[in-house]
Amino acid sequence: MIEPHMRERTTPQAASAAGKLSIGSLARATGVPVETLRTWEQRYGYPVADRKPSGHRVYALSNVQRLRRIADAIARGHRASAVVGATDADLDRLLSVTAGPPPPGPVPVNPSETSIDALIEAVRTFDADRLTSALWADWGRLGPVGFLQQTVAPLVERVGREWAEGRMEIRHEHFVSERLGDVMRAIRLPLDLTSAGPTVVCATLPGEVHAIGLQMVALLLASSGLRVLYLGTEIPPPELGRLARELGARAVAISVSEAADGAAVRRHLTKLREALPRSAQVLVGGKGAPAGRTDIVTVDDFTSLVRWAQGLRG
């Protein structure tokens, strides 16, 4: 488990006349969080900081482009341990052989109980810094599918189980949901800015208030090179249809939790399908997704979702 660090306060003077950046400025320029940059420097020896006469740590501007390429490689499925310390030539080769979204190969599904136990302890004590640092570290270490499959999904399921058994309260569930949402949004937004793929609208249907599953879908689609328009929860099907037509969206992705009303979900999906042009797909995932419909695409795991995204990109 990575221990939290004090955040540096960034001021206008943080970037020197010699073209040096504070770690906060470097994080904003690359989309790689401060905690992750520190972890990479400790584990892999990069990026390397210089010292100003005042003793403050600063980083050369030349790190920005390389760090953006490293983040790109990780978003495509490569592990931080393979890319952070790689030579520029090796990094070029890794990016060239994964020009599309991350490969859909199998990912181990047995998360470390020790790791999940540590995350649960951070939730139990409302240690936001520790939980956030650990989530960012897992993202950098595992890549998109591994992060969702080995960290996010097991953590959400464990918190739900502990709440059902009386060992946690609603406050714990809300805390972890909001923190996970914050981290996944922070990861996704830089990807949204650089994506040139087809547009997918992400939302839940009326009556579905759970957003974590939708956040997971949006993150994986963005990591696969699609342009994600995230609307959040409880959007009426006619409005989704109008928006998809206005934007020329190729699909609308819907997340359905296990707690959803099955009959209501089927009705809303029928209305959504009718509101969309024939060229737009309806993608549905989650434990409450209906089976047996031929007018929608249903995915039941992250690997299937990546394959679908690859197909949409063509």
C-alpha positions as CSV (number, residue, x, y, z in Angstrom):
1,M,0.0,0.0,0.0
2,I,1.3,3.4,-0.9
3,E,1.3,5.9,1.9
4,P,-0.1,9.3,1.2
5,H,2.1,12.3,0.6
6,M,1.6,15.9,1.4
7,R,0.4,17.8,-1.7
8,E,2.6,20.6,-2.9
9,R,1.0,24.0,-3.3
10,T,1.6,25.3,-6.8
11,T,2.1,29.0,-7.3
12,P,2.8,31.1,-10.4
13,Q,6.5,31.0,-9.4
14,A,6.5,27.2,-9.5
15,A,7.8,27.1,-13.1
16,S,11.2,28.8,-13.2
17,A,12.6,30.9,-16.0
18,A,14.8,27.9,-16.9
19,G,11.8,25.9,-18.0
20,K,11.3,23.8,-14.9
21,L,8.0,22.7,-13.5
22,S,6.8,21.8,-10.0
23,I,5.3,18.4,-9.6
24,G,1.9,19.9,-9.5
25,S,2.4,21.7,-12.8
26,L,3.8,18.6,-14.3
27,A,0.8,16.6,-13.2
28,R,-1.6,19.1,-14.8
29,A,0.4,19.2,-18.0
30,T,0.4,15.4,-18.5
31,G,-2.8,14.3,-16.8
32,V,-0.8,12.0,-14.5
33,P,-1.6,12.6,-10.8
34,V,1.0,13.9,-8.4
35,E,0.7,10.7,-6.3
36,T,1.4,8.5,-9.4
37,L,4.4,10.6,-10.5
38,R,5.9,10.2,-7.0
39,T,5.3,6.5,-7.1
40,W,6.9,6.1,-10.5
41,E,9.9,8.0,-9.4
42,Q,10.3,5.9,-6.3
43,R,9.8,2.5,-8.1
44,Y,11.1,3.1,-11.6
45,G,13.5,6.0,-11.3
46,Y,11.4,8.3,-13.5
47,P,10.7,11.2,-13.8
48,V,13.9,12.5,-12.2
49,A,13.6,15.7,-10.2
50,D,16.2,18.5,-10.1
51,R,16.7,20.7,-7.1
52,K,16.4,24.5,-7.0
53,P,18.8,26.5,-4.8
54,S,15.8,26.7,-2.4
55,G,15.7,23.0,-2.2
56,H,12.4,22.6,-4.0
57,R,12.1,19.7,-6.5
58,V,11.4,20.7,-10.1
59,Y,11.1,18.8,-13.4
60,A,12.4,19.6,-16.9
61,L,9.8,20.5,-19.5
62,S,11.2,17.7,-21.6
63,N,9.4,15.2,-19.3
64,V,5.9,16.4,-20.4
65,Q,5.8,14.7,-23.8
66,R,7.3,11.5,-22.6
67,L,4.9,11.3,-19.7
68,R,2.0,11.8,-22.0
69,R,3.2,8.9,-24.2
70,I,3.6,6.7,-21.1
71,A,0.1,7.6,-20.0
72,D,-1.1,6.7,-23.5
73,A,0.6,3.3,-23.4
74,I,-0.9,2.5,-20.0
75,A,-4.4,3.5,-21.3
76,R,-3.9,1.0,-24.1
77,G,-3.3,-1.8,-21.6
78,H,0.4,-1.8,-20.9
79,R,1.6,-2.0,-17.3
80,A,3.5,0.9,-15.7
81,S,6.4,-1.5,-14.8
82,A,6.9,-2.1,-18.6
83,V,6.6,1.4,-19.9
84,V,7.8,3.9,-17.3
85,G,11.4,2.8,-17.4
86,A,11.4,1.9,-21.1
87,T,13.7,3.6,-23.6
88,D,12.1,5.9,-26.1
89,A,12.7,3.3,-28.8
90,D,11.0,0.6,-26.8
91,L,8.1,3.0,-26.0
92,D,7.7,3.7,-29.7
93,R,7.5,0.0,-30.4
94,L,4.9,-0.6,-27.7
95,L,2.7,2.2,-29.0
96,S,3.1,1.1,-32.6
97,V,1.9,-2.5,-31.9
98,T,-1.1,-1.2,-29.9
99,A,-2.3,1.6,-32.1
100,G,-5.9,0.8,-31.2
101,P,-7.6,0.2,-27.9
102,P,-6.2,-2.2,-25.3
103,P,-6.3,-5.9,-26.3
104,P,-9.2,-8.0,-25.0
105,G,-7.0,-10.8,-23.6
106,P,-7.9,-12.5,-20.3
107,V,-7.1,-10.6,-17.2
108,P,-6.6,-12.4,-13.8
109,V,-9.8,-12.2,-11.8
110,N,-8.5,-13.1,-8.4
111,P,-7.6,-9.8,-6.7
112,S,-5.2,-9.8,-3.8
113,E,-7.3,-10.1,-0.7
114,T,-4.5,-8.2,1.1
115,S,-4.9,-5.3,-1.3
116,I,-8.7,-5.3,-1.0
117,D,-8.5,-5.6,2.8
118,A,-6.2,-2.5,2.9
119,L,-8.7,-0.5,0.7
120,I,-11.6,-1.6,3.0
121,E,-9.6,-0.4,6.0
122,A,-9.2,3.0,4.3
123,V,-13.0,3.1,3.7
124,R,-13.8,2.0,7.2
125,T,-11.6,4.9,8.7
126,F,-12.7,7.4,6.0
127,D,-9.0,7.8,5.0
128,A,-9.6,9.7,1.7
129,D,-5.9,10.3,1.0
130,R,-4.9,6.7,1.5
131,L,-7.8,5.4,-0.6
132,T,-7.1,7.8,-3.4
133,S,-3.4,7.1,-3.5
134,A,-4.0,3.4,-3.6
135,L,-6.6,3.7,-6.4
136,W,-4.2,5.8,-8.5
137,A,-1.4,3.3,-7.9
138,D,-3.6,0.4,-9.0
139,W,-4.6,2.3,-12.2
140,G,-0.9,2.8,-13.1
141,R,0.0,-0.8,-12.2
142,L,-2.9,-2.7,-13.7
143,G,-4.1,-0.7,-16.7
144,P,-7.8,-0.2,-17.6
145,V,-9.3,-3.7,-17.6
146,G,-7.2,-4.8,-14.6
147,F,-8.0,-1.7,-12.6
148,L,-11.8,-2.2,-13.0
149,Q,-11.7,-6.0,-12.7
150,Q,-9.2,-6.4,-9.9
151,T,-9.7,-3.3,-7.9
152,V,-12.9,-1.3,-8.5
153,A,-15.4,-4.2,-8.9
154,P,-14.2,-6.2,-5.9
155,L,-14.1,-3.1,-3.7
156,V,-17.7,-2.2,-4.6
157,E,-18.9,-5.7,-4.0
158,R,-17.0,-6.0,-0.7
159,V,-18.4,-2.7,0.6
160,G,-21.9,-3.8,-0.4
161,R,-21.5,-7.1,1.4
162,E,-20.2,-5.5,4.5
163,W,-23.1,-3.1,4.5
164,A,-25.6,-5.9,4.1
165,E,-24.0,-7.8,7.0
166,G,-24.1,-4.7,9.3
167,R,-20.3,-4.1,9.4
168,M,-20.6,-0.9,7.4
169,E,-23.1,1.9,7.2
170,I,-24.6,4.0,4.4
171,R,-22.0,6.7,5.1
172,H,-19.3,4.2,4.1
173,E,-21.0,3.2,0.9
174,H,-21.5,6.9,-0.1
175,F,-17.9,7.7,0.8
176,V,-16.4,4.9,-1.4
177,S,-18.9,5.6,-4.3
178,E,-18.0,9.3,-4.4
179,R,-14.3,8.7,-4.1
180,L,-14.3,6.0,-6.8
181,G,-16.3,8.4,-9.0
182,D,-13.9,11.2,-8.5
183,V,-10.9,9.0,-9.4
184,M,-12.5,7.5,-12.5
185,R,-13.6,10.9,-13.7
186,A,-10.1,12.3,-13.2
187,I,-8.6,9.4,-15.2
188,R,-11.3,9.7,-18.0
189,L,-11.3,13.4,-18.7
190,P,-7.8,13.6,-20.2
191,L,-8.7,10.6,-22.4
192,D,-11.9,12.4,-23.5
193,L,-9.8,15.4,-24.7
194,T,-7.6,13.3,-27.0
195,S,-10.1,10.8,-28.3
196,A,-11.0,10.9,-32.0
197,G,-13.2,7.8,-32.1
198,P,-17.0,7.5,-32.5
199,T,-19.2,9.2,-29.9
200,V,-21.0,7.1,-27.3
201,V,-23.5,8.6,-24.9
202,C,-23.4,7.1,-21.4
203,A,-26.4,7.2,-19.1
204,T,-28.8,5.3,-16.9
205,L,-32.5,5.0,-17.4
206,P,-35.2,6.6,-15.2
207,G,-35.3,4.9,-11.8
208,E,-31.6,3.8,-11.9
209,V,-29.7,6.0,-9.4
210,H,-26.5,3.9,-9.2
211,A,-23.7,5.5,-11.1
212,I,-20.6,3.5,-10.3
213,G,-21.3,0.9,-13.0
214,L,-21.8,3.7,-15.5
215,Q,-18.6,5.3,-14.5
216,M,-16.8,2.0,-15.1
217,V,-18.3,1.7,-18.5
218,A,-17.4,5.2,-19.5
219,L,-13.8,4.8,-18.3
220,L,-13.2,1.7,-20.3
221,L,-14.8,3.1,-23.4
222,A,-12.7,6.2,-23.2
223,S,-9.6,4.1,-22.6
224,S,-10.5,2.2,-25.8
225,G,-10.4,5.4,-27.9
226,L,-14.1,6.2,-28.0
227,R,-15.4,9.8,-27.5
228,V,-17.6,9.5,-24.3
229,L,-20.4,11.9,-23.5
230,Y,-21.2,11.1,-19.9
231,L,-24.7,12.3,-18.8
232,G,-25.1,10.5,-15.5
233,T,-28.2,8.9,-14.0
234,E,-32.0,8.8,-14.8
235,I,-32.1,10.3,-18.3
236,P,-35.5,9.9,-20.1
237,P,-35.2,7.7,-23.3
238,P,-36.7,10.3,-25.6
239,E,-34.1,12.8,-24.6
240,L,-31.3,10.3,-25.1
241,G,-32.7,9.6,-28.6
242,R,-32.8,13.3,-29.5
243,L,-29.3,13.9,-28.2
244,A,-27.9,10.9,-30.1
245,R,-29.5,12.2,-33.3
246,E,-28.2,15.7,-32.8
247,L,-24.6,14.5,-32.2
248,G,-24.6,11.6,-34.7
249,A,-23.7,9.3,-31.8
250,R,-22.9,5.7,-32.8
251,A,-24.3,4.2,-29.6
252,V,-26.0,4.9,-26.3
253,A,-24.5,2.9,-23.4
254,I,-26.8,2.0,-20.5
255,S,-25.8,0.7,-17.1
256,V,-28.4,-1.4,-15.2
257,S,-27.8,-2.4,-11.6
258,E,-29.0,-5.6,-9.9
259,A,-31.5,-3.5,-7.9
260,A,-33.3,-2.2,-11.1
261,D,-37.0,-3.0,-11.8
262,G,-36.7,-5.5,-14.7
263,A,-40.1,-4.6,-16.2
264,A,-39.4,-0.9,-16.1
265,V,-36.0,-1.4,-17.7
266,R,-37.5,-3.4,-20.6
267,R,-40.0,-0.7,-21.2
268,H,-37.5,2.1,-21.1
269,L,-35.1,0.2,-23.5
270,T,-37.9,-0.3,-26.0
271,K,-38.6,3.5,-25.9
272,L,-34.9,4.2,-26.3
273,R,-34.6,1.8,-29.3
274,E,-37.6,3.5,-30.9
275,A,-36.1,7.0,-30.3
276,L,-32.7,6.2,-31.9
277,P,-31.8,6.0,-35.6
278,R,-31.2,2.5,-36.9
279,S,-27.5,3.2,-37.3
280,A,-27.1,3.8,-33.5
281,Q,-26.6,0.8,-31.2
282,V,-28.0,0.4,-27.7
283,L,-25.4,-1.1,-25.4
284,V,-26.5,-2.5,-22.0
285,G,-24.3,-3.8,-19.2
286,G,-24.7,-4.6,-15.5
287,K,-26.2,-7.3,-13.4
288,G,-29.7,-6.1,-14.2
289,A,-29.3,-6.1,-17.9
290,P,-32.1,-8.0,-19.6
291,A,-31.3,-11.1,-21.6
292,G,-32.8,-12.4,-24.8
293,R,-33.3,-9.2,-26.7
294,T,-32.1,-8.9,-30.3
295,D,-32.6,-5.2,-30.6
296,I,-29.8,-4.3,-28.1
297,V,-26.2,-5.4,-27.4
298,T,-25.6,-6.9,-24.0
299,V,-22.2,-7.2,-22.5
300,D,-21.5,-9.1,-19.3
301,D,-17.8,-8.5,-18.6
302,F,-15.1,-6.0,-19.3
303,T,-13.4,-8.0,-21.9
304,S,-16.6,-8.2,-24.0
305,L,-17.0,-4.4,-23.6
306,V,-13.5,-3.8,-25.0
307,R,-14.2,-6.1,-27.9
308,W,-17.4,-4.2,-28.6
309,A,-15.5,-0.9,-28.5
310,Q,-12.9,-2.2,-30.9
311,G,-15.7,-3.2,-33.3
312,L,-17.3,0.2,-33.1
313,R,-14.0,1.9,-33.9
314,G,-13.7,-0.3,-37.0
